[in-house]
Amino acid sequence: MDLQLPISLTDELDDDEVQAQGELDMASGEIRNVRYEDYDLEAEGLPAARPDYAFTVGRLAKGDREVEFKVDVDRASGRYSVSASELLELKNRAAKLFTQRPGH
């Protein structure tokens, strides 16, 4: 099954945040096509490689509902991904949240 879901990413820095969009492969946990918002990757480098980098969080949204999850960043390659255990947890939480009726 090839299921790619659009997600939002936030790289948390000590005094700032870097916002991005990407696509999460629900089978492998790989995050592809990362597009930064108002951030010059060429000039400033990978947010996770900066000395003030703290962590990265992802958000999967449907309407006004969303699920947050931990994102791993490989500083050497610049690749974003979700660990196997976090991906399993995300699938369970997202299924419960997105199948609830509005107002519940």
N, C-alpha and C positions, 0 to 999 in steps of 0.2 A: 504494500500500500504506500503510495507516494502522496503524503498529506503535508503540504506546506502552508503554515498559517502566518498571517501578518502579525508582527509583534512590535511593541515599543521597547526601547532600551534606554536606561539611564546609567551613565558612568558617573558615580559620585566622587567628587574631588573634595578636598578639605573645605574650600570656600566657594565651590561652584558645582554645576552639573553640566554634563554633555548629553544632549538628547539625540536619539537616533531611531531609525526604523529598520526593520529587517524581516526575514522570513525564517521561521522555525520549522525544521524538518522533524515531524513528530515521531518518525521511525528511528532516526539516528541521534537526534538532539543537536545536530549542527545548525548554526544560525548563519544564513547566507544573505548576500545582497544588503549588507549594512550600509545605510545612508545616513550620514550625520547631518544634523540641523544646525545651521549657524556655527559651524566648526570647520576650520581649515586643517584637514588631516595632513596635508603636505607640509604646511608651515609649522604646525604644533605637534605633530606626531601622534601616535596612538595614545588615547587618553589613559589607558591602563599602564603605559610605560612612563607616565609622568610621576615625579616624586610626590605629588600631592594626591595621587589616586588612592581611593579607599576601597570601593567595591562596585559591582555592576548588578543591577536588578532589571528583570524583564517583566513586561505586562502583556497579557493576552486579554483582549477585550471583545465583548459582544454587547452592543447597545450600551447601556449604562452600567453593565456588570463587568468586572475585571478580576483577574487572578494575577498575583505577583509571584515571581520565582527568582531564585538565585541563578546568576549567569557566571560561568567561568570564562576567563580570557587568557589565551596563550599569548604572553607578551612577545615571544620570539616570532610567531607567525602572524599575530594580529587576529587570529580566529576566535570567534565567540562560539560557545557551546553550552549545553545543559548536560549535567552528569546523568548517568543512567538512573540513579536513585531519585534525583530531583525530577527527571522526566516522568517517571512512574507516578510520583506524587502529584505532579502537575496534571497529568491525564486524569487522575482520580478527582482532584479538586475541581478541575474545569468541567468534567462531566456532571458533577453534582450541582455546581453553580449554574451552568448554562442550561440545565434541564429543569430547574425550578421555575414554577410559574411566577410571573411578576407579583410583587407584594408579599412574597413568602421568604 
